[in-house]
Each structure stands twice: as structure tokens, then as C-alpha cells.
Amino acid sequence: TEMMRALGYPRIISMENFHTPNFMLVSEVLLWLVKRYEPHSDIPGDVDTEQDRVFFIKAVAQFMATKAHIKLNTKRLYQADGYAVKELLKVTSVLYGAMNTQGGERAELPEEDSTKFKFDLGSKIADLKAARQLASEITSKGAVLYDLLGKEVELREARTESIARPLEINEAEKVMKIAISSVLEEVQKTKDMLNNVALDEASLEAKIEKRKLELERSQKRLHTLQSVRPAFMDEYEKIEKQLEKQYSTYLEKFRNLTFMEQLLDDQRRTEQEMFEEAANMLRLIQNRLKEEEQHLLKSGGNDDSDLEIQEDEGSDSEGDLQATRHRIGTETLLQGRVGTRIVGSMQGGDMEEDGDSGDSEIDLDEDEEEEEEDLEDDSMEIAPGKSSLRARKPEPLEQSDNDF
């Protein structure tokens, strides 16, 4: 009862509970002890039928035998009376002893955590290392003990002979004197070592004092060097001020240069945009002129009435006006040339008139060639129109100043 209370069992157990068989209490105590020993154990707690009770007792006994090496009597546990308490004490005493070795602290757990056993391995690393070392030592010593026990048959006779031999006082006294002399030698060695330690301590203290004096001298020298102003300090400060001025000038020029470069980049960007815009405009104008040339080529076979209609309708573009003017001038020249060729009569005239007429024809031809060259130089876009006009035969004049 006291052990269960110390372990933190939530229910109070009295001696009267086991005067009569009480399997429910025994099963509850067994399950709580198993959970306390191994929180992650998986043992069913069903004890309603006889078969479930037998299975429960077997599972608990097998678990305690394998995990804790505790042999339980299953018949006494199944009786659930005073004999079952003796079996329960085997498990309870182990847990109670483990709790006492850890410092005698009571494991007072709340009711909801009563079935949980918390064990923190993080704080037991040192104990784990010590346990591993002890385990290795136990293994090695066990092997040595096994070898010695194997020699027990031979050593037993020697031991019995030594025990049966009578003890000689002289030999014992001699051995004791040897042991005493060895102990005295060790004591003398220890005293000598202590004296040497004292001498070493005195020498070390002298060295420490010497180092302290050297440190004080070095500190005084350092203070004197810090208080003295170097000879080149004035020149250094002067050069430092000049460097500050030069640096400020450099910063100002660098800012100006950066600003001017930014302005230059903006100007170049603006010029590039204007150039691209002008190129686009020229491209549009060229496309428009090409379309007008094609239109003029298609409408080149029309007569002067078409020109009058175009003039009446009007055009907003200067290219249309120039093309129309050039075409009108070209047709007029061609008509004039035809007129000069047909001027005259079938009858023979005087030589002077013939000469005058020949001169007039030469002059007209020269004037026409000059005007044609001027027209070719003025506009390259109208050239196809001129070729078409030249190829086309001139129409005869409806009215002429020279009659036959």
C-alpha cells in the first residue's frame, strides 16, 4: 500500500481489498504497473470473460519476464487474493527501488498523466556513457573471471597446500619489514616532491615579478611615445586638408560630368526619335507617290478634259500639283512640235521664207530638248509618265493659227 502510494497510484489501496478475491483491482494494478514500466506497451485491458482474463494474465507475465526479468506466478495472480499481493510486490519493489536510487523523490503525477511515464534521455547522456563504459568493463572482467575459474582445479590444490602449511613468524616478519621499507621510501619521495614544488613556486613567483616590472616599463614608454608629437605631423595635417579640398572638387566635377552625360544621352535619344519619325514620313510619302504614279500611268491615255476635271476637284498634296503641271507642260510641248511640223503650205515659197521656217524648226527643237531635260531634272518620280507621253502619238490640233 505504501509503495503504490509512493509510486503515485491514483487510487487508495487498503489491506481489506484483498481479503476476498478482487480480480478487477488486480488487473487494474497490473495494467498500471506495466504502463509505468513501459508506456508504449500494448496489452489489452479486457477482463470481462474468463478467456480474456487468462489471456490478460499470460500477456502481463510474459511482458514482465521478457522486459524486466521478473518471474510471476500466473495461478496466484489469477486467484486475486493475498497471494496475488506477493506477486504484485515483485514488480512494485523494483519500481520503488528505482525511484529511491534516483533521489527518493515521489513520483506525483496528475490523474490524466498517471498512465504515462516520461523519461528524458537528453539529461541522461553522461549516465548513458558511464553505463556503456561499465558494460564494457563487466564484459572484460567476466572473460577474465571465466579464465580464472577454468584454472580453479589446479589452483585449488595449491591453495589447500598453502592453507595447510604452518605460518612461520620469521618469514612473516621479514615480509612486513620489506613492505614497511617500501612504504617509507614512497613517503620520502613524496616529501621530496613537495619540497621541489615549493622551490618551483618560489622561482615562478620571481619570474612573475620580473614580468610585471617589464610590463610597467613598457607601459611608461608607451605613454611617453604617445605624448610626443612627431615632426612630420604638421605636414601630414596640411596635406590632409589639401586632400579634402581636392576630393570635394573631384566630387563636384564628377557630378557635373554625370549630369552632362545624362543630358547628352537625352539629346541623342531625342535626335534618334526625330530621325526615325522623319524616316517614317519619307517612307509614307514615297509610298504615296508610288501609288499616284501608278494611278497616273493608268489614267495616262485620257484627254485634256480629265486634266480640267482634276484641276476642278483639286488636291491637297503638293506632289499631285507638280505631277499635273509637268504632264500639262509635256503635252503642250509635244503638241507644239507637231504643230511646227505641219505648219506650211503645199506650194513652193521663197528661199527666205523657207530659211526662216527652217530656223524656226531648229530653234523649236532645241527649246523642246532643253525643256525636256529640265523636266527630267526636276522630278525623278514623273519619269515614267514622260516616257508614256513620249511614246503616245500626239493628237492633231483642233484649231491652228496656220491654215493651208
Summary of the structure (lengths in Angstrom):
residues: 404
radius of gyration: 66.9
end to end distance: 164.0
largest distance: 196.7
contacts: 877
relative contact order: 0.04
helix: 76%
strand: 0%
